Amino acid sequence: MTYVFLGVLCFIKGLIALYLTTFIHELGHACMVLLNKGTIAEFEMGSGKNIFRIKKFTLSWGFKGRCRYDVPKNTHPLKQIIISLGGVMFTLLTAIVLIAYTEVNIFENLLKFKLSFTEWMLITCLTDITNLRPHKFIRRGKESKTDGLQVVEYFSLLMKK
């Protein structure tokens, strides 16, 4: 019985870590957009049916995230690359900061719920590898591009200049 409880607890811990990593990733894009004088059109957590929406923030079922944004048309391709890599940079920076701490306490007063540095790095690496692989996918019936594909496209524009 104890092993079943521990298994369920580990699964829940993984889900929470995945949502936190996704949030940090999308926050990285949002910060880079704002630093480059852009505007955030939508900040979405999840990819399925909407749970609720408050102004530009949407919470949906699922594990994906999206930061839809607008930047000036004359934005240099190098700045576009920085925006596209903002999510990966933020998740890696978070993992590096966690080197100083061996564990992260979540809901400390409610439950001793700890994420080890190794678990956080594993989830970070998996999400970053997924985001950096250049490919297109369908999201809510529309074609979307991964961060990696956007970087490849902006890099090719940069090489033409």
Secondary structure, 3 states (H helix, E strand, C coil): CHHHHHHHHHHHHHHHHHHHHHHHHHHHHHHHHHHCCCEEEEEEECCCCEEEEECCEEEECCCCEEEEEECCCCCCHHHHHHHHHHHHHHHHHHHHHHHHCCEEEECCCCCCEEEEHHHHHHHHHHHHHHHHCCCEEEECCEEEECHHHHHHHHHHHHHHC
